[in-house]
Amino acid sequence: MNIAYHHDRSISPAEFVDVLQRSTLGARRPVDDLPRVADMLRHANVLCTAWRDDLLVGVARSLTDFGYCCYLSDLAVDTAFQKQGVGRELIRLTRSRLHSQCKIILLAAPQAEGYYPKIGFRAVPSAWILRPEDRLGEPSNSTT
């Protein structure tokens, strides 16, 4: 299977939503809010894509300072193309755009928690999240 990878090919919000829905990530992204999806794409610093002909089959969308840390916000691969190295190659391409000492950080989707250790990521116990419904300054009663 011939997959082409790009770090300089833009995608439309509709293409992004389509690949999110063909991956397991669509359930956790605002796929019904195209203006918000457009903002997600517009403000990403690094966007790496995988294509089979004209079909977007994978995307890695990141926010970074390029030198110290890179937050890999979305790694979505069409389920028909998973377990073929597409995700790994998208991460490798993302990493090539960064300083050699830059760390890649992510929050794994529940279905992907077993994937990341297999490709070299380390789990860290110190990640924290402030969700929109959480009030700043008040203790959280939830662990998710």
BELFEN-V247146 format. One record per residue. RES is the residue in three letters. OMEGA is omega in radians with two decimals (* if undefined). D_LAST is the distance of its C-alpha to the last C-alpha in Angstrom with 2 decimals. Layout:
BEGIN
<<RES | OMEGA | D_LAST> <RES | OMEGA | D_LAST>>
END
This chain:
BEGIN
<<MET | -3.08 | 38.46> <ASN | 3.12 | 38.99> <ILE | 3.08 | 35.91> <ALA | -3.11 | 36.53> <TYR | -3.12 | 34.03> <HIS | 3.00 | 34.11> <HIS | -3.06 | 32.66> <ASP | 3.14 | 34.88> <ARG | -3.12 | 34.69> <SER | 3.10 | 32.94> <ILE | 3.12 | 31.28> <SER | 3.04 | 31.09> <PRO | -3.14 | 28.02> <ALA | 3.09 | 29.31> <GLU | 3.13 | 29.59> <PHE | 3.12 | 26.06> <VAL | -3.12 | 24.71> <ASP | -3.14 | 27.01> <VAL | 3.06 | 25.77> <LEU | -3.12 | 22.08> <GLN | 3.09 | 23.03> <ARG | 3.04 | 25.07> <SER | 3.07 | 22.18> <THR | -3.03 | 18.84> <LEU | -3.07 | 17.20> <GLY | -3.12 | 18.75> <ALA | -3.10 | 16.24> <ARG | 3.12 | 13.59> <ARG | -3.07 | 16.26> <PRO | -3.03 | 18.41> <VAL | 3.12 | 21.37> <ASP | -3.10 | 23.07> <ASP | -3.06 | 23.35> <LEU | 3.07 | 26.01> <PRO | 3.10 | 26.59> <ARG | 3.09 | 22.98> <VAL | 3.10 | 23.31> <ALA | 3.07 | 26.62> <ASP | 3.13 | 25.06> <MET | 3.13 | 22.56> <LEU | -3.08 | 25.66> <ARG | -3.04 | 27.94> <HIS | 3.05 | 25.87> <ALA | 3.09 | 24.95> <ASN | -3.10 | 27.13> <VAL | 3.10 | 27.39> <LEU | 3.11 | 27.50> <CYS | -3.04 | 28.69> <THR | 3.08 | 29.68> <ALA | -3.05 | 31.14> <TRP | 2.88 | 33.88> <ARG | -2.99 | 36.05> <ASP | -3.13 | 39.02> <ASP | -3.14 | 37.71> <LEU | 3.04 | 34.46> <LEU | -3.09 | 31.25> <VAL | 3.12 | 29.53> <GLY | 3.12 | 26.95> <VAL | 2.97 | 25.45> <ALA | -3.10 | 23.73> <ARG | -3.03 | 22.81> <SER | 3.01 | 22.29> <LEU | -3.01 | 22.43> <THR | 2.93 | 24.45> <ASP | 3.09 | 27.05> <PHE | -3.06 | 28.85> <GLY | -3.02 | 29.69> <TYR | -3.10 | 26.81> <CYS | 3.12 | 23.50> <CYS | 3.08 | 22.48> <TYR | 3.08 | 19.05> <LEU | -3.01 | 19.24> <SER | -3.11 | 17.24> <ASP | 2.93 | 18.55> <LEU | -3.08 | 20.30> <ALA | 3.07 | 21.54> <VAL | 3.06 | 24.40> <ASP | -3.08 | 26.18> <THR | 3.11 | 25.69> <ALA | -3.10 | 29.51> <PHE | 3.13 | 29.56> <GLN | -3.13 | 26.78> <LYS | 3.09 | 27.92> <GLN | 3.10 | 30.81> <GLY | -3.10 | 29.65> <VAL | 3.14 | 28.76> <GLY | 3.12 | 25.28> <ARG | -3.13 | 26.80> <GLU | 3.08 | 29.66> <LEU | 3.10 | 27.52> <ILE | 3.11 | 25.72> <ARG | 3.12 | 29.19> <LEU | 3.07 | 30.55> <THR | -3.11 | 27.75> <ARG | -3.13 | 28.46> <SER | -3.14 | 32.17> <ARG | -3.01 | 31.65> <LEU | 2.98 | 30.25> <HIS | -3.09 | 31.95> <SER | -3.14 | 32.36> <GLN | -3.12 | 30.28> <CYS | 3.11 | 27.34> <LYS | 3.00 | 23.94> <ILE | -3.07 | 21.73> <ILE | 3.09 | 18.00> <LEU | 2.96 | 15.34> <LEU | -3.06 | 11.77> <ALA | 2.96 | 12.52> <ALA | -3.10 | 12.02> <PRO | -3.12 | 11.40> <GLN | -3.06 | 15.17> <ALA | -3.08 | 16.15> <GLU | 3.13 | 14.62> <GLY | -3.10 | 18.08> <TYR | -2.99 | 20.01> <TYR | 3.08 | 19.41> <PRO | -3.13 | 20.81> <LYS | -3.12 | 23.80> <ILE | 2.99 | 24.77> <GLY | 3.10 | 24.46> <PHE | 3.08 | 21.03> <ARG | 3.04 | 19.80> <ALA | 3.05 | 16.34> <VAL | -3.07 | 15.59> <PRO | -2.97 | 13.47> <SER | 3.11 | 13.50> <ALA | -3.14 | 11.28> <TRP | -3.13 | 9.57> <ILE | 3.02 | 8.47> <LEU | -3.10 | 9.94> <ARG | -3.13 | 9.38> <PRO | -3.12 | 12.69> <GLU | 3.12 | 12.01> <ASP | 3.13 | 11.15> <ARG | 3.11 | 14.54> <LEU | 3.11 | 15.80> <GLY | 3.11 | 17.48> <GLU | 3.12 | 15.60> <PRO | 3.12 | 13.34> <SER | 3.07 | 9.73> <ASN | -3.05 | 9.34> <SER | 3.08 | 5.64> <THR | 3.13 | 3.82> <THR | * | 0.00>>
END
